[in-house]
């Protein structure tokens, strides 16, 4: 009986550690997003969140998935965007594009570059549709997003390379 209670205690400790990691991720992303509003050259890290989301979703980590969802809501709330659109874009890009792409070509760290680009293009397309139907959004495509895309793609590739070690 002592072995069973030790195992339950260990599972609780692992859960608490996982929750602490997710809380740290959310706090860090909140601070990054606030700095992003001040220093416009900082990328929003949406592409990196997507790469992390693909990783944790594959491992079926519910707590970390909820943490990513909280980060996306933070981003949308701070930028005064419609809440819930970015998580839907994440799911659509994950299941329709990246999953099919990985089945056809196999998983390759260099494909991260394309996944981030597809994510950004999908999000801008959805925001454009919202704007077409009369929504007054203050979200415009600027040339700085190309720099964001390149920076986040490089960070995503670095994340993939470090994850493989």
ChimeraX commands (.cxc) that place a marker at each C-alpha (Angstrom):
marker #1 position 0.00,0.00,0.00 radius 0.5
marker #1 position 2.92,2.35,0.64 radius 0.5
marker #1 position 4.09,1.90,-2.94 radius 0.5
marker #1 position 0.68,3.02,-4.30 radius 0.5
marker #1 position 0.58,6.14,-2.12 radius 0.5
marker #1 position 4.15,7.02,-3.12 radius 0.5
marker #1 position 3.18,6.76,-6.77 radius 0.5
marker #1 position 0.13,9.00,-6.23 radius 0.5
marker #1 position 2.28,11.53,-4.38 radius 0.5
marker #1 position 4.81,11.51,-7.23 radius 0.5
marker #1 position 2.05,12.09,-9.79 radius 0.5
marker #1 position 0.77,15.05,-7.73 radius 0.5
marker #1 position 4.28,16.51,-7.55 radius 0.5
marker #1 position 4.69,16.14,-11.33 radius 0.5
marker #1 position 1.33,17.82,-11.88 radius 0.5
marker #1 position 2.30,20.71,-9.62 radius 0.5
marker #1 position 5.61,21.09,-11.45 radius 0.5
marker #1 position 3.79,21.08,-14.79 radius 0.5
marker #1 position 1.35,23.74,-13.56 radius 0.5
marker #1 position 4.27,25.85,-12.29 radius 0.5
marker #1 position 5.99,25.60,-15.70 radius 0.5
marker #1 position 2.79,26.61,-17.49 radius 0.5
marker #1 position 2.22,29.53,-15.10 radius 0.5
marker #1 position 5.80,30.67,-15.72 radius 0.5
marker #1 position 5.25,30.40,-19.49 radius 0.5
marker #1 position 2.04,32.46,-19.28 radius 0.5
marker #1 position 3.66,35.13,-17.09 radius 0.5
marker #1 position 6.69,35.29,-19.36 radius 0.5
marker #1 position 4.50,35.58,-22.45 radius 0.5
marker #1 position 2.41,38.30,-20.77 radius 0.5
marker #1 position 5.56,40.31,-20.01 radius 0.5
marker #1 position 6.89,39.70,-23.55 radius 0.5
marker #1 position 3.60,40.88,-25.05 radius 0.5
marker #1 position 3.66,44.03,-22.92 radius 0.5
marker #1 position 7.24,44.71,-24.05 radius 0.5
marker #1 position 6.16,43.99,-27.63 radius 0.5
marker #1 position 3.61,46.81,-27.38 radius 0.5
marker #1 position 6.38,49.20,-26.27 radius 0.5
marker #1 position 9.24,47.97,-28.47 radius 0.5
marker #1 position 7.70,47.34,-31.87 radius 0.5
marker #1 position 10.74,45.50,-33.20 radius 0.5
marker #1 position 10.07,42.55,-30.85 radius 0.5
marker #1 position 8.19,39.73,-32.61 radius 0.5
marker #1 position 4.89,38.61,-31.03 radius 0.5
marker #1 position 6.15,34.98,-30.77 radius 0.5
marker #1 position 2.91,33.54,-32.13 radius 0.5
marker #1 position 4.91,31.28,-34.47 radius 0.5
marker #1 position 7.00,29.95,-31.58 radius 0.5
marker #1 position 3.83,29.30,-29.59 radius 0.5
marker #1 position 2.53,27.32,-32.55 radius 0.5
marker #1 position 5.69,25.20,-32.70 radius 0.5
marker #1 position 5.45,24.56,-28.96 radius 0.5
marker #1 position 1.73,23.81,-29.37 radius 0.5
marker #1 position 2.48,21.20,-32.04 radius 0.5
marker #1 position 5.00,19.57,-29.71 radius 0.5
marker #1 position 2.81,19.46,-26.60 radius 0.5
marker #1 position -0.30,18.50,-28.54 radius 0.5
marker #1 position 1.56,15.52,-29.98 radius 0.5
marker #1 position 2.52,14.46,-26.43 radius 0.5
marker #1 position -1.13,14.99,-25.35 radius 0.5
marker #1 position -0.18,17.31,-22.48 radius 0.5
marker #1 position -3.48,18.90,-21.42 radius 0.5
marker #1 position -2.04,21.31,-18.85 radius 0.5
marker #1 position 0.51,22.75,-21.30 radius 0.5
marker #1 position -2.17,22.97,-24.02 radius 0.5
marker #1 position -4.32,25.04,-21.68 radius 0.5
marker #1 position -1.27,27.23,-20.99 radius 0.5
marker #1 position -0.80,27.88,-24.71 radius 0.5
marker #1 position -4.50,28.71,-24.97 radius 0.5
marker #1 position -4.13,31.23,-22.13 radius 0.5
marker #1 position -1.13,32.80,-23.92 radius 0.5
marker #1 position -3.19,33.16,-27.11 radius 0.5
marker #1 position -6.05,34.79,-25.23 radius 0.5
marker #1 position -3.54,37.16,-23.60 radius 0.5
marker #1 position -2.20,38.12,-27.03 radius 0.5
marker #1 position -5.67,38.70,-28.48 radius 0.5
marker #1 position -6.87,40.65,-25.45 radius 0.5
marker #1 position -3.84,42.94,-25.36 radius 0.5
marker #1 position -4.11,43.63,-29.09 radius 0.5
marker #1 position -7.90,44.11,-28.89 radius 0.5
marker #1 position -8.58,41.32,-31.38 radius 0.5
marker #1 position -11.60,39.00,-31.40 radius 0.5
marker #1 position -11.03,36.38,-28.72 radius 0.5
marker #1 position -10.80,32.78,-29.83 radius 0.5
marker #1 position -9.78,33.31,-33.44 radius 0.5
marker #1 position -6.10,32.53,-32.93 radius 0.5
marker #1 position -6.74,29.19,-31.14 radius 0.5
marker #1 position -9.04,28.20,-34.00 radius 0.5
marker #1 position -6.36,29.15,-36.53 radius 0.5
marker #1 position -3.87,27.06,-34.55 radius 0.5
marker #1 position -6.14,24.02,-34.70 radius 0.5
marker #1 position -6.97,24.42,-38.38 radius 0.5
marker #1 position -3.34,24.88,-39.39 radius 0.5
marker #1 position -2.30,21.99,-37.15 radius 0.5
marker #1 position -4.84,19.47,-38.42 radius 0.5
marker #1 position -5.38,20.50,-42.01 radius 0.5
marker #1 position -1.96,21.72,-43.08 radius 0.5
marker #1 position 0.90,20.53,-40.88 radius 0.5
marker #1 position -0.45,17.07,-40.16 radius 0.5
marker #1 position -1.03,16.36,-43.85 radius 0.5
marker #1 position 2.33,17.90,-44.75 radius 0.5
marker #1 position 4.10,15.67,-42.20 radius 0.5
marker #1 position 2.32,12.58,-43.54 radius 0.5
marker #1 position 3.42,13.32,-47.08 radius 0.5
marker #1 position 6.98,14.53,-46.47 radius 0.5
marker #1 position 7.81,13.30,-42.97 radius 0.5
marker #1 position 8.73,15.53,-40.04 radius 0.5
marker #1 position 11.68,17.80,-40.71 radius 0.5
marker #1 position 12.89,20.68,-38.54 radius 0.5
marker #1 position 13.29,22.90,-41.60 radius 0.5
marker #1 position 9.55,22.68,-42.28 radius 0.5
marker #1 position 9.09,24.84,-39.17 radius 0.5
marker #1 position 10.01,27.78,-41.37 radius 0.5
marker #1 position 6.98,27.10,-43.57 radius 0.5
marker #1 position 4.64,26.32,-40.67 radius 0.5
marker #1 position 5.24,29.73,-39.12 radius 0.5
marker #1 position 4.63,31.42,-42.48 radius 0.5
marker #1 position 1.43,29.44,-43.06 radius 0.5
marker #1 position 0.24,30.32,-39.56 radius 0.5
marker #1 position 0.81,34.04,-40.10 radius 0.5
marker #1 position -0.83,34.00,-43.54 radius 0.5
marker #1 position -3.84,32.08,-42.19 radius 0.5
marker #1 position -4.25,34.50,-39.31 radius 0.5
marker #1 position -4.03,37.53,-41.58 radius 0.5
marker #1 position -6.53,35.93,-43.94 radius 0.5
marker #1 position -9.02,35.40,-41.10 radius 0.5
marker #1 position -8.50,38.96,-39.86 radius 0.5
marker #1 position -9.02,40.24,-43.42 radius 0.5
marker #1 position -12.31,38.34,-43.62 radius 0.5
marker #1 position -13.41,39.89,-40.32 radius 0.5
marker #1 position -12.55,43.31,-41.67 radius 0.5
marker #1 position -14.43,42.61,-44.93 radius 0.5
marker #1 position -17.62,42.01,-42.98 radius 0.5
marker #1 position -17.49,45.33,-41.19 radius 0.5
marker #1 position -15.39,44.68,-38.12 radius 0.5
marker #1 position -13.32,47.72,-37.18 radius 0.5
marker #1 position -10.03,46.05,-36.31 radius 0.5
marker #1 position -6.82,47.95,-35.81 radius 0.5
marker #1 position -4.77,45.01,-37.06 radius 0.5
marker #1 position -2.94,45.68,-40.32 radius 0.5
marker #1 position -0.32,43.79,-42.25 radius 0.5
marker #1 position 2.90,45.77,-42.13 radius 0.5
marker #1 position 6.30,44.99,-43.57 radius 0.5
marker #1 position 7.61,44.43,-40.04 radius 0.5
marker #1 position 5.67,41.16,-40.01 radius 0.5
marker #1 position 8.11,39.78,-42.57 radius 0.5
marker #1 position 10.90,40.39,-40.05 radius 0.5
marker #1 position 8.73,38.80,-37.33 radius 0.5
marker #1 position 8.18,35.78,-39.57 radius 0.5
marker #1 position 11.90,35.37,-40.23 radius 0.5
marker #1 position 12.86,35.81,-36.56 radius 0.5
marker #1 position 10.20,33.43,-35.29 radius 0.5
marker #1 position 11.03,30.86,-37.94 radius 0.5
marker #1 position 14.67,30.90,-36.89 radius 0.5
marker #1 position 13.74,30.61,-33.20 radius 0.5
marker #1 position 11.31,27.78,-34.07 radius 0.5
marker #1 position 14.02,25.89,-35.98 radius 0.5
marker #1 position 16.36,26.38,-33.02 radius 0.5
marker #1 position 13.66,25.03,-30.68 radius 0.5
marker #1 position 13.20,21.97,-32.92 radius 0.5
marker #1 position 16.94,21.32,-33.07 radius 0.5
marker #1 position 17.28,21.61,-29.28 radius 0.5
marker #1 position 14.25,19.36,-28.78 radius 0.5
marker #1 position 15.81,16.64,-30.93 radius 0.5
marker #1 position 18.94,16.49,-28.74 radius 0.5
marker link #1:1,2 radius 0.2
marker link #1:2,3 radius 0.2
marker link #1:3,4 radius 0.2
marker link #1:4,5 radius 0.2
marker link #1:5,6 radius 0.2
marker link #1:6,7 radius 0.2
marker link #1:7,8 radius 0.2
marker link #1:8,9 radius 0.2
marker link #1:9,10 radius 0.2
marker link #1:10,11 radius 0.2
marker link #1:11,12 radius 0.2
marker link #1:12,13 radius 0.2
marker link #1:13,14 radius 0.2
marker link #1:14,15 radius 0.2
marker link #1:15,16 radius 0.2
marker link #1:16,17 radius 0.2
marker link #1:17,18 radius 0.2
marker link #1:18,19 radius 0.2
marker link #1:19,20 radius 0.2
marker link #1:20,21 radius 0.2
marker link #1:21,22 radius 0.2
marker link #1:22,23 radius 0.2
marker link #1:23,24 radius 0.2
marker link #1:24,25 radius 0.2
marker link #1:25,26 radius 0.2
marker link #1:26,27 radius 0.2
marker link #1:27,28 radius 0.2
marker link #1:28,29 radius 0.2
marker link #1:29,30 radius 0.2
marker link #1:30,31 radius 0.2
marker link #1:31,32 radius 0.2
marker link #1:32,33 radius 0.2
marker link #1:33,34 radius 0.2
marker link #1:34,35 radius 0.2
marker link #1:35,36 radius 0.2
marker link #1:36,37 radius 0.2
marker link #1:37,38 radius 0.2
marker link #1:38,39 radius 0.2
marker link #1:39,40 radius 0.2
marker link #1:40,41 radius 0.2
marker link #1:41,42 radius 0.2
marker link #1:42,43 radius 0.2
marker link #1:43,44 radius 0.2
marker link #1:44,45 radius 0.2
marker link #1:45,46 radius 0.2
marker link #1:46,47 radius 0.2
marker link #1:47,48 radius 0.2
marker link #1:48,49 radius 0.2
marker link #1:49,50 radius 0.2
marker link #1:50,51 radius 0.2
marker link #1:51,52 radius 0.2
marker link #1:52,53 radius 0.2
marker link #1:53,54 radius 0.2
marker link #1:54,55 radius 0.2
marker link #1:55,56 radius 0.2
marker link #1:56,57 radius 0.2
marker link #1:57,58 radius 0.2
marker link #1:58,59 radius 0.2
marker link #1:59,60 radius 0.2
marker link #1:60,61 radius 0.2
marker link #1:61,62 radius 0.2
marker link #1:62,63 radius 0.2
marker link #1:63,64 radius 0.2
marker link #1:64,65 radius 0.2
marker link #1:65,66 radius 0.2
marker link #1:66,67 radius 0.2
marker link #1:67,68 radius 0.2
marker link #1:68,69 radius 0.2
marker link #1:69,70 radius 0.2
marker link #1:70,71 radius 0.2
marker link #1:71,72 radius 0.2
marker link #1:72,73 radius 0.2
marker link #1:73,74 radius 0.2
marker link #1:74,75 radius 0.2
marker link #1:75,76 radius 0.2
marker link #1:76,77 radius 0.2
marker link #1:77,78 radius 0.2
marker link #1:78,79 radius 0.2
marker link #1:79,80 radius 0.2
marker link #1:80,81 radius 0.2
marker link #1:81,82 radius 0.2
marker link #1:82,83 radius 0.2
marker link #1:83,84 radius 0.2
marker link #1:84,85 radius 0.2
marker link #1:85,86 radius 0.2
marker link #1:86,87 radius 0.2
marker link #1:87,88 radius 0.2
marker link #1:88,89 radius 0.2
marker link #1:89,90 radius 0.2
marker link #1:90,91 radius 0.2
marker link #1:91,92 radius 0.2
marker link #1:92,93 radius 0.2
marker link #1:93,94 radius 0.2
marker link #1:94,95 radius 0.2
marker link #1:95,96 radius 0.2
marker link #1:96,97 radius 0.2
marker link #1:97,98 radius 0.2
marker link #1:98,99 radius 0.2
marker link #1:99,100 radius 0.2
marker link #1:100,101 radius 0.2
marker link #1:101,102 radius 0.2
marker link #1:102,103 radius 0.2
marker link #1:103,104 radius 0.2
marker link #1:104,105 radius 0.2
marker link #1:105,106 radius 0.2
marker link #1:106,107 radius 0.2
marker link #1:107,108 radius 0.2
marker link #1:108,109 radius 0.2
marker link #1:109,110 radius 0.2
marker link #1:110,111 radius 0.2
marker link #1:111,112 radius 0.2
marker link #1:112,113 radius 0.2
marker link #1:113,114 radius 0.2
marker link #1:114,115 radius 0.2
marker link #1:115,116 radius 0.2
marker link #1:116,117 radius 0.2
marker link #1:117,118 radius 0.2
marker link #1:118,119 radius 0.2
marker link #1:119,120 radius 0.2
marker link #1:120,121 radius 0.2
marker link #1:121,122 radius 0.2
marker link #1:122,123 radius 0.2
marker link #1:123,124 radius 0.2
marker link #1:124,125 radius 0.2
marker link #1:125,126 radius 0.2
marker link #1:126,127 radius 0.2
marker link #1:127,128 radius 0.2
marker link #1:128,129 radius 0.2
marker link #1:129,130 radius 0.2
marker link #1:130,131 radius 0.2
marker link #1:131,132 radius 0.2
marker link #1:132,133 radius 0.2
marker link #1:133,134 radius 0.2
marker link #1:134,135 radius 0.2
marker link #1:135,136 radius 0.2
marker link #1:136,137 radius 0.2
marker link #1:137,138 radius 0.2
marker link #1:138,139 radius 0.2
marker link #1:139,140 radius 0.2
marker link #1:140,141 radius 0.2
marker link #1:141,142 radius 0.2
marker link #1:142,143 radius 0.2
marker link #1:143,144 radius 0.2
marker link #1:144,145 radius 0.2
marker link #1:145,146 radius 0.2
marker link #1:146,147 radius 0.2
marker link #1:147,148 radius 0.2
marker link #1:148,149 radius 0.2
marker link #1:149,150 radius 0.2
marker link #1:150,151 radius 0.2
marker link #1:151,152 radius 0.2
marker link #1:152,153 radius 0.2
marker link #1:153,154 radius 0.2
marker link #1:154,155 radius 0.2
marker link #1:155,156 radius 0.2
marker link #1:156,157 radius 0.2
marker link #1:157,158 radius 0.2
marker link #1:158,159 radius 0.2
marker link #1:159,160 radius 0.2
marker link #1:160,161 radius 0.2
marker link #1:161,162 radius 0.2
marker link #1:162,163 radius 0.2
marker link #1:163,164 radius 0.2
marker link #1:164,165 radius 0.2
view
